[in-house]
């Protein structure tokens, strides 16, 4: 029976990267398609016969299958679902005309949609793209990066994994956007999203020799200590406090500074509230003491205050008069 092969390929891979079975069929049978592409060029270069249709495809495919025994339809980037449905219904009404086979010539590798994200942001920031994004700078976008991270944190705190997926997309938007803006920096300063990803890959390989270099893995404590040794060798620091993000919320900052100090086995007395020159400094000393007490109890002061504050907010909402009662 004549055969129609619907060949689906990944638009995110190099054009000639097909399975052996796909190459066999496109070399042996005529290929029909709706538009020229890099893949049609590659097939012709390999000796295949490709014809671009400018009319209805179903009839042309049935006629070609009858004439040649096998014909290939090279699907577009979206897979040509409408054509496949129309062809399937036609063959269901006329089952003797041909058999329909779906063949995957290549598949998207994990992470392939990241390429789409890069392409979309490139279009948005190129001439003719989105005017708002084109005038942004790293500094003007800094607040958005923090905001999106906080929203992802909120989703984690709420245990809402669907919301987390969406919020991580917004964080990814900021990463790709900043990388695309960096391509416009002066020569010698510019970098790309590939530099970002490449730096991350290199760092992860260096800092995980128990996974990538055959180093024997010990306990979690030994792995963590080895990570810190490698990190220290990469970025020698003059102080145990170097590298702490100073713009993080004050409670979290205090906890991180106390953690670093304890890790270095430093014993530095906390400031005494009674010895402070003004009420604000005394309050700060009391808050720092509360953070130290939380750490000693194995508690996260930032999370604890956030949780209690949100509960207090719920109490306020429950006790405040409704809008209808005050109108």
SEMARTI-364147 format. One record per atom (N, C-alpha, C): x, y, z. Coordinates in pm, whole numbers, padded with zeros to 5 digits, always signed. Example, Ala and Ser with C-alpha at 12.3 -4.5 7.8 and 13.67 -1.06 7.14 Angstrom:
REM residues 2
+01319-00569+00780 +01230-00450+00780 +01320-00330+00780 +01285-00225+00708 +01367-00106+00714 +01290+00003+00787 
REM end
This chain:
REM residues 327
+00085-00120+00000 +00000+00000+00000 +00088+00125+00000 +00050+00229-00075 +00127+00353-00071 +00138+00407+00071 +00247+00481+00096 +00275+00529+00231 +00303+00679+00227 +00242+00751+00322 +00269+00893+00341 +00336+00909+00477 +00456+00962+00476 +00532+00980+00600 +00527+01127+00639 +00470+01155+00757 +00474+01290+00811 +00600+01303+00897 +00696+01378+00845 +00825+01389+00913 +00828+01516+00997 +00838+01498+01128 +00841+01610+01222 +00983+01624+01275 +01035+01747+01274 +01171+01772+01322 +01171+01889+01418 +01276+01898+01497 +01290+02010+01590 +01347+02131+01517 +01281+02246+01526 +01336+02367+01464 +01452+02426+01543 +01482+02368+01658 +01584+02425+01746 +01718+02352+01734 +01725+02254+01643 +01849+02181+01621 +01903+02213+01482 +02033+02192+01459 +02088+02213+01325 +02010+02134+01220 +01993+02193+01102 +01903+02138+01000 +01937+01994+00960 +02062+01959+00953 +02098+01826+00905 +02103+01720+01013 +02069+01757+01135 +02078+01662+01247 +01949+01580+01254 +01943+01473+01173 +01827+01385+01167 +01867+01242+01205 +01768+01162+01242 +01794+01022+01269 +01831+00950+01139 +01894+00834+01154 +01930+00755+01035 +01807+00716+00955 +01698+00681+01026 +01575+00642+00956 +01518+00759+00876 +01527+00880+00933 +01476+00997+00862 +01559+01025+00738 +01690+01015+00750 +01774+01038+00632 +01747+00932+00525 +01725+00809+00566 +01697+00703+00469 +01571+00735+00388 +01466+00781+00456 +01339+00802+00387 +01344+00926+00298 +01412+01034+00341 +01414+01155+00257 +01507+01138+00136 +01602+01046+00145 +01685+01018+00028 +01614+00926-00071 +01529+00838-00018 +01467+00736-00103 +01335+00779-00165 +01266+00875-00106 +01132+00912-00152 +01125+01063-00175 +01035+01107-00264 +01018+01251-00283 +00966+01318-00156 +01010+01441-00134 +00973+01518-00015 +00889+01638-00059 +00773+01653+00001 +00689+01770-00023 +00685+01854+00105 +00673+01984+00089 +00669+02073+00204 +00600+02203+00165 +00570+02286+00265 +00497+02411+00238 +00589+02529+00217 +00714+02519+00260 +00803+02635+00249 +00948+02591+00247 +01030+02677+00189 +01174+02651+00190 +01228+02671+00332 +01333+02598+00364 +01396+02609+00496 +01539+02560+00487 +01610+02574+00597 +01747+02522+00602 +01747+02370+00582 +01641+02304+00630 +01636+02159+00617 +01613+02117+00472 +01529+02190+00397 +01510+02155+00255 +01643+02170+00180 +01720+02272+00216 +01851+02290+00153 +01943+02174+00186 +01940+02130+00312 +02026+02018+00353 +01987+01889+00283 +01856+01866+00266 +01810+01744+00200 +01852+01743+00054 +01837+01858-00012 +01880+01865-00153 +02030+01842-00165 +02107+01899-00071 +02252+01882-00075 +02293+01737-00057 +02208+01659+00011 +02236+01517+00033 +02179+01430-00079 +02124+01493-00184 +02074+01416-00297 +01926+01388-00295 +01852+01445-00200 +01708+01423-00193 +01631+01513-00287 +01509+01473-00317 +01420+01550-00406 +01317+01622-00321 +01313+01753-00327 +01220+01833-00247 +01138+01923-00338 +01006+01924-00314 +00918+02013-00390 +00835+02095-00293 +00835+02226-00312 +00756+02317-00228 +00622+02339-00293 +00514+02310-00220 +00379+02323-00274 +00325+02463-00252 +00250+02510-00349 +00181+02637-00332 +00030+02621-00337 -00016+02496-00325 -00158+02468-00329 -00195+02366-00223 -00316+02306-00233 -00360+02206-00135 -00263+02090-00125 -00232+02052-00001 -00129+01950+00018 -00184+01808+00017 -00306+01788+00065 -00358+01652+00081 -00365+01579-00052 -00424+01641-00151 -00436+01577-00283 -00298+01551-00342 -00209+01648-00330 -00074+01630-00384 -00003+01513-00317 -00021+01497-00186 +00043+01386-00116 -00015+01252-00160 -00147+01245-00176 -00210+01119-00220 -00164+01083-00360 -00157+01181-00448 -00112+01153-00585 +00034+01109-00587 +00120+01175-00507 +00262+01138-00505 +00281+01000-00445 +00203+00967-00343 +00214+00834-00283 +00173+00727-00383 +00068+00753-00462 +00024+00657-00563 +00129+00639-00671 +00199+00748-00705 +00297+00742-00813 +00430+00682-00770 +00471+00707-00645 +00606+00667-00603 +00607+00559-00495 +00492+00526-00441 +00489+00426-00335 +00503+00488-00198 +00600+00577-00182 +00622+00649-00056 +00647+00796-00085 +00587+00882-00006 +00612+01026-00016 +00627+01080+00126 +00710+01182+00141 +00737+01240+00272 +00680+01382+00275 +00607+01413+00381 +00567+01552+00405 +00657+01607+00514 +00734+01709+00479 +00824+01771+00575 +00746+01879+00650 +00710+01851+00776 +00627+01941+00854 +00703+02067+00891 +00626+02176+00912 +00684+02301+00955 +00719+02299+01102 +00770+02411+01155 +00815+02416+01294 +00707+02381+01395 +00579+02410+01364 +00470+02382+01458 +00412+02242+01442 +00462+02166+01345 +00418+02027+01329 +00304+02005+01230 +00241+02113+01179 +00134+02101+01078 +00021+02010+01124 -00031+02037+01243 -00136+01954+01301 -00264+01956+01216 -00297+02071+01159 -00419+02082+01077 -00410+01991+00955 -00296+01991+00889 -00278+01904+00773 -00287+01757+00814 -00224+01721+00924 -00227+01582+00969 -00370+01538+00998 -00450+01626+01060 -00589+01593+01089 -00669+01577+00959 -00651+01668+00867 -00723+01661+00740 -00686+01536+00662 -00558+01504+00660 -00512+01385+00589 -00563+01259+00656 -00563+01257+00789 -00613+01139+00862 -00761+01115+00836 -00841+01223+00834 -00984+01208+00805 -01007+01159+00663 -00927+01208+00569 -00941+01164+00429 -00910+01016+00415 -00805+00971+00481 -00768+00830+00472 -00865+00741+00549 -00930+00797+00651 -01032+00719+00722 -01153+00694+00632 -01182+00789+00545 -01293+00771+00450 -01252+00683+00332 -01122+00687+00296 -01071+00610+00183 -00951+00527+00229 -00974+00425+00309 -00865+00352+00373 -00769+00283+00278 -00808+00259+00154 -00717+00190+00061 -00622+00282-00011 -00636+00412+00007 -00553+00505-00070 -00407+00504-00025 -00384+00501+00103 -00246+00504+00155 -00250+00482+00305 -00136+00446+00361 -00123+00441+00507 -00042+00562+00552 -00075+00610+00671 -00013+00731+00723 +00081+00695+00836 +00204+00745+00828 +00305+00716+00930 +00362+00847+00983 +00371+00859+01115 +00433+00974+01179 +00576+00937+01217 +00671+01016+01171 +00812+00988+01200 +00876+01113+01260 +00946+01093+01371 +01021+01203+01432 +01166+01197+01385 +01204+01297+01309 +01341+01301+01258 +01439+01356+01359 +01391+01436+01453 +01472+01488+01562 +01379+01538+01671 +01432+01546+01791 +01352+01589+01906 +01419+01708+01972 +01336+01788+02040 +01392+01897+02121 +01468+01838+02238 +01592+01880+02260 +01663+01835+02380 +01608+01909+02502 +01634+01858+02622 +01591+01933+02742 +01649+02074+02741 +01565+02171+02774 +01611+02309+02774 +01599+02379+02641 +01540+02312+02539 +01534+02372+02406 +01453+02500+02404 +01349+02509+02489 +01268+02630+02488 +01344+02752+02540 +01457+02729+02606 +01540+02842+02646 +01591+02916+02523 +01614+02842+02414 +01656+02906+02289 +01546+02998+02238 +01421+02956+02254 +01308+03041+02214 +01305+03168+02298 +01330+03154+02428 +01329+03271+02516 +01436+03371+02473 +01553+03321+02439 +01661+03409+02393 +01622+03478+02263 +01561+03402+02170 +01522+03458+02041 +01413+03565+02057 +01316+03538+02145 +01207+03634+02166 +01261+03764+02227 +01348+03754+02327 +01404+03875+02389 +01492+03951+02291 +01562+03877+02205 +01645+03944+02105 +01557+04027+02011 +01444+03971+01970 +01353+04045+01882 +01294+04166+01953 +01259+04150+02080 +01199+04261+02155 +01296+04377+02175 +01427+04348+02185 +01525+04452+02210 +01597+04499+02084 +01562+04442+01971 +01622+04484+01844 +01540+04597+01783 +01596+04670+01686 +01518+04774+01617 +01385+04720+01567 +01277+04796+01594 +01144+04750+01559 +01078+04668+01668 +01149+04646+01779 +01094+04568+01890 +01012+04653+01985 +01015+04616+02113 +00933+04684+02213 +01004+04811+02260 +00943+04930+02241 +01010+05055+02279 +01046+05061+02427 +00958+05009+02515 +00987+05016+02658 +01112+04937+02692 +01123+04815+02643 +01238+04731+02676 +01366+04788+02616 +01355+04853+02502 +01475+04903+02434 +01540+05020+02509 +01465+05088+02595 +01524+05201+02667 +01566+05164+02809 +01550+05039+02847 +01586+04998+02983 +01737+04983+02997 +01782+04987+03121 +01922+04965+03156 +01927+04863+03270 +02047+04816+03301 +02061+04724+03414 +02008+04790+03542 +02037+04919+03559 +01995+04987+03680 +01843+05005+03684 +01782+05042+03572 +01638+05064+03572 +01560+04936+03596 +01621+04822+03565 +01553+04694+03582 +01584+04627+03715 +01674+04685+03793 +01720+04617+03916 +01604+04587+04010 +01514+04682+04027 +01401+04661+04118 +01310+04549+04072 +01294+04534+03939 +01209+04428+03888 +01268+04290+03919 +01400+04280+03912 +01465+04152+03943 +01438+04112+04088 +01450+04207+04180 +01420+04179+04320 +01273+04140+04337 +01185+04216+04273 +01041+04191+04286 +01005+04051+04238 +01060+04011+04123 +01027+03878+04070 +01081+03768+04161 +01198+03790+04220 +01252+03691+04313 +01164+03679+04438 +01115+03793+04486 +01025+03790+04602 +00896+03716+04568 +00844+03736+04449 +00720+03667+04410 +00743+03516+04400 +00860+03476+04352 +00893+03333+04349 +00903+03279+04491 +00961+03359+04580 +00971+03319+04722 +00832+03302+04781 +00742+03395+04749 +00604+03385+04798 +00539+03255+04753 +00561+03218+04627 +00503+03094+04574 +00558+02972+04648 +00687+02975+04679 +00748+02865+04755 +00687+02859+04895 +00675+02976+04959 +00619+02980+05094 +00476+02928+05097 +00401+02956+04989 +00262+02912+04981 +00249+02766+04937 +00360+02704+04900 +00355+02566+04851 +00283+02552+04718 +00279+02661+04640 +00206+02663+04512 +00306+02641+04399 +00323+02516+04357 +00424+02487+04255 +00386+02539+04117 +00256+02549+04089 +00216+02607+03960 +00253+02755+03955 +00226+02826+04064 +00266+02967+04070 +00417+02980+04065 +00489+02888+04128 +00635+02892+04127 +00687+02879+03984 +00628+02788+03906 +00670+02773+03766 +00655+02905+03691 +00542+02972+03711 +00520+03099+03642 +00616+03207+03690 +00637+03214+03820 +00724+03318+03874 +00869+03296+03834 +00912+03171+03825 +01048+03143+03778 +01064+03186+03633 +00955+03178+03556 +00960+03231+03419 +00987+03380+03419 +00926+03451+03514 +00950+03595+03524 +01093+03625+03569 +01148+03539+03656 +01288+03555+03694 +01378+03530+03574 +01345+03426+03497 +01422+03395+03376 +01416+03511+03277 +01300+03574+03266 +01287+03691+03179 +01390+03796+03217 +01405+03822+03345 +01501+03922+03390 +01644+03881+03355 +01676+03754+03371 +01811+03706+03340 +01841+03725+03191 +01749+03679+03106 +01773+03689+02962 +01772+03835+02917 +01685+03916+02978 +01678+04058+02943 +01808+04129+02977 +01861+04106+03096 +01987+04168+03134 +02100+04122+03042 +02099+03994+03006 +02204+03943+02916 +02195+04008+02779 +02072+04026+02729 +02056+04091+02597 +02099+04236+02602 +02068+04306+02712 +02114+04445+02726 +02266+04452+02728 +02329+04352+02788 +02476+04352+02798 +02542+04341+02661 +02470+04289+02563 +02526+04281+02427 +02545+04420+02367 +02477+04521+02423 +02487+04657+02372 +02596+04738+02443 +02666+04679+02539 +02772+04750+02610 +02889+04779+02516 +02976+04873+02553 +03092+04903+02468 +03182+04781+02449 +03257+04783+02341 +03351+04674+02312 +03444+04654+02431 +03464+04530+02469 +03548+04498+02584 +03470+04482+02712 +03345+04532+02715 +03261+04518+02834 +03143+04426+02810 +03106+04407+02683 +02983+04334+02653 +02997+04184+02676 +02885+04121+02704 +02878+03976+02721 +02739+03931+02678 +02720+03800+02670 +02595+03745+02619 +02538+03642+02716 +02419+03596+02684 +02358+03492+02767 +02440+03364+02765 +02513+03339+02656 +02600+03221+02652 +02716+03235+02750 +02765+03359+02769 +02869+03380+02869 +02815+03353+03010 +02689+03393+03034 +02626+03367+03163 +02615+03216+03186 +02557+03146+03087 +02539+03001+03100 +02672+02929+03108 +02768+02972+03025 +02900+02908+03026 +02970+02924+03159 +02961+03044+03219 +03021+03064+03350 +02958+02976+03456 +02825+02960+03447 +02756+02874+03543 +02800+02729+03527 +02806+02682+03404 +02847+02543+03380 +02988+02518+03432 +03080+02607+03398 +03219+02591+03443 +03227+02590+03596 +03152+02678+03660 +03154+02686+03806 +03101+02557+03869 +02989+02506+03817 +02931+02385+03873 +03024+02264+03857 +03092+02257+03744 +03185+02146+03723 +03304+02157+03818 +03357+02279+03832 +03472+02298+03923 +03435+02266+04067 +03315+02309+04109 +03281+02299+04251 +03217+02166+04289 +03199+02078+04192 +03143+01946+04222 +03233+01836+04166 +03358+01831+04211 +03450+01728+04158 +03406+01587+04192 +03324+01572+04297 +03274+01439+04333 +03175+01387+04229 +03125+01476+04143 +03033+01436+04037 +03103+01431+03902 +03190+01530+03874 +03245+01545+03740 +03392+01505+03727 +03463+01487+03837 +03606+01459+03826 +03647+01330+03895 +03550+01249+03934 +03582+01121+03993 +03634+01127+04135 +03621+01242+04200 +03665+01252+04340 +03566+01177+04428 +03617+01100+04522 +03529+01021+04609 +03444+01112+04696 +03315+01089+04694 +03222+01170+04773 +03219+01121+04916 +03230+01214+05010 +03220+01179+05150 +03083+01215+05204 +03081+01263+05324 +02955+01306+05385 +02913+01440+05326 +02790+01480+05356 +02743+01611+05310 +02830+01722+05367 +02875+01705+05492 +02960+01806+05553 +03094+01816+05480 +03149+01703+05439 +03277+01705+05366 +03259+01767+05227 +03147+01737+05162 +03121+01794+05030 +03106+01945+05040 +03034+01991+05144 +03015+02135+05164 +03148+02203+05194 +03230+02141+05277 +03360+02199+05311 +03448+02207+05186 +03441+02105+05101 +03520+02106+04978 +03472+02216+04885 +03341+02234+04878 +03284+02343+04798 +03341+02478+04845 +03344+02499+04977 +03394+02625+05030 +03543+02643+05002 +03621+02535+05007 +03765+02546+04976 +03786+02586+04830 +03709+02522+04741 +03721+02555+04598 +03678+02699+04574 +03570+02740+04638 +03520+02876+04624 +03623+02977+04673 +03688+02947+04785 +03790+03037+04840 +03909+03046+04745 +03944+02934+04681 +04056+02937+04586 +04021+03019+04462 +03895+03014+04421 +03850+03091+04304 +03845+03240+04334 +03795+03274+04454 +03776+03414+04491 +03838+03439+04628 +03969+03459+04632 +04032+03488+04762 +03971+03614+04823 +03935+03607+04950 +03870+03718+05017 +03949+03761+05138 +03951+03892+05159 +04023+03945+05273 +03946+03935+05402 +03816+03911+05394 +03732+03903+05514 +03630+03792+05496 +03589+03733+05606 +03486+03629+05600 +03352+03689+05557 +03340+03821+05563 +03214+03886+05526 +03210+03928+05379 +03322+03915+05309 +03321+03953+05167 +03224+03864+05090 +03153+03926+04997 +03059+03850+04913 +02917+03846+04965 +02893+03897+05085 +02756+03902+05137 +02680+04013+05065 +02558+03982+05020 +02475+04082+04953 +02423+04181+05056 +02476+04302+05053 +02441+04401+05155 +02303+04461+05134 +02243+04443+05015 +02112+04502+04987 +01997+04412+05028 +02025+04295+05083 +01918+04206+05126 +01850+04262+05250 +01728+04215+05282 +01657+04266+05401 +01743+04258+05527 +01721+04354+05617 +01811+04371+05732 +01819+04246+05820 +01704+04180+05845 +01709+04060+05930 +01791+03950+05864 +01771+03931+05734 +01846+03830+05662 +01994+03866+05657 +02024+03994+05641 +02163+04040+05640 +02230+04011+05775 +02159+04043+05882 +02215+04017+06015 +02241+03868+06034 +02146+03785+05994 +02163+03641+06009 +02282+03590+05929 +02300+03642+05806 +02411+03597+05722 +02546+03640+05782 +02553+03762+05835 +02677+03807+05897 +02711+03723+06020 +02611+03693+06102 +02635+03609+06220 +02676+03467+06178 +02615+03417+06070 +02650+03283+06022 +02796+03278+05976 +02836+03377+05897 +02975+03381+05849 +03072+03391+05966 +03038+03473+06064 +03125+03489+06180 +03138+03357+06256 +03026+03287+06274 +03030+03160+06346 +03108+03055+06268 +03091+03055+06135 +03162+02957+06052 +03313+02976+06063 +03355+03103+06076 +03498+03132+06090 +03546+03118+06234 +03453+03076+06324 +03486+03058+06466 +03536+03187+06530 +03475+03299+06490 +03508+03428+06549 +03411+03457+06664 +03464+03504+06774 +03381+03542+06888 +03387+03693+06905 +03283+03759+06858 +03278+03905+06865 +03153+03943+06945 +03168+04013+07057 +03050+04047+07139 +02950+04131+07059 +02823+04106+07084 +02719+04186+07022 +02714+04323+07087 +02673+04425+07013 +02662+04558+07074 +02557+04560+07184 +02587+04627+07292 +02493+04635+07405 +02390+04744+07380 +02262+04712+07392 +02160+04816+07374 +02177+04933+07470 +02219+04904+07594 +02233+05009+07695 +02346+05107+07662 +02443+05061+07581 +02558+05146+07551 +02538+05229+07425 +02421+05220+07365 +02399+05292+07239 +02366+05439+07264 +02405+05525+07170 +02389+05670+07193 +02249+05724+07169 +02162+05646+07102 +02028+05698+07073 +01930+05582+07065 +01800+05612+07070 +01698+05505+07069 +01703+05418+06945 +01732+05476+06829 +01736+05394+06707 +01849+05293+06713 +01966+05334+06759 +02079+05242+06771 +02049+05134+06875 +01980+05171+06983 +01944+05072+07085 +01847+04970+07029 +01751+05019+06950 +01658+04926+06885 +01732+04831+06793 +01827+04885+06715 +01905+04799+06626 +01981+04693+06702 +02040+04731+06815 +02115+04634+06895 +02023+04525+06950 +01903+04564+06992 +01806+04465+07041 +01764+04369+06929 +01742+04424+06810 +01703+04339+06697 +01816+04242+06660 +01939+04291+06662 +02053+04204+06632 +02064+04093+06735 +02038+04125+06861 +02040+04022+06966 +01930+03919+06942 +01813+03966+06896 +01704+03873+06868 +01740+03781+06752 +01809+03834+06650 +01854+03751+06538 +01954+03647+06586 +02046+03689+06672 +02145+03594+06726 +02076+03484+06805 +01975+03519+06883 +01900+03419+06960 +01827+03323+06867 +01771+03376+06758 +01702+03290+06662 +01799+03190+06600 +01918+03237+06561 +02017+03147+06502 +02058+03039+06602 +02074+03079+06727 +02114+02981+06830 +02007+02874+06848 +01881+02909+06818 +01769+02814+06830 +01742+02742+06698 +01822+02769+06596 +01802+02703+06467 +01685+02757+06389 +01648+02883+06413 +01534+02945+06346 +01581+03050+06246 +01499+03071+06143 +01526+03172+06043 +01450+03299+06084 +01519+03403+06127 +01448+03522+06177 +01365+03591+06069 +01415+03595+05947 +01341+03659+05837 +01209+03586+05814 +01216+03453+05806 +01096+03374+05784 +01000+03384+05901 +01054+03385+06023 +00969+03391+06142 +00892+03523+06147 +00962+03634+06123 +00894+03764+06126 +00792+03775+06013 +00827+03723+05896 +00735+03728+05783 +00607+03650+05815 +00623+03529+05869 +00507+03446+05898 +00417+03512+06004 +00479+03564+06108 +00400+03628+06214 +00332+03755+06163 +00402+03832+06082 +00345+03955+06028 +00226+03925+05937 +00238+03821+05857 +00127+03784+05768 +00006+03736+05847 +00032+03664+05957 -00080+03624+06043 -00146+03745+06106 -00064+03841+06146 -00117+03964+06202 -00199+04042+06098 -00153+04040+05974 -00227+04106+05866 -00363+04040+05847 -00367+03907+05859 -00496+03837+05846 -00591+03878+05959 -00536+03897+06079 -00619+03942+06192 -00675+04081+06165 -00593+04169+06111 -00639+04304+06077 -00753+04298+05976 -00734+04216+05872 -00838+04204+05769 -00969+04152+05829 -00957+04060+05926 -01077+04000+05985 -01149+04097+06079 -01075+04193+06135 -01137+04282+06232 -01178+04418+06176 -01119+04456+06062 -01153+04588+06008 -01294+04587+05951 -01364+04700+05955 -01500+04704+05900 -01499+04682+05750 -01605+04617+05700 -01614+04592+05556 -01644+04724+05485 -01608+04734+05356 -01633+04856+05281 -01781+04894+05276 -01870+04795+05276 -02014+04825+05266 -02066+04883+05397 -02004+04845+05511 -02053+04894+05639 -02011+05037+05667 -01908+05085+05595 -01860+05221+05616 -01913+05318+05513 -01984+05268+05415 -02035+05357+05308 -02169+05416+05347 
REM end
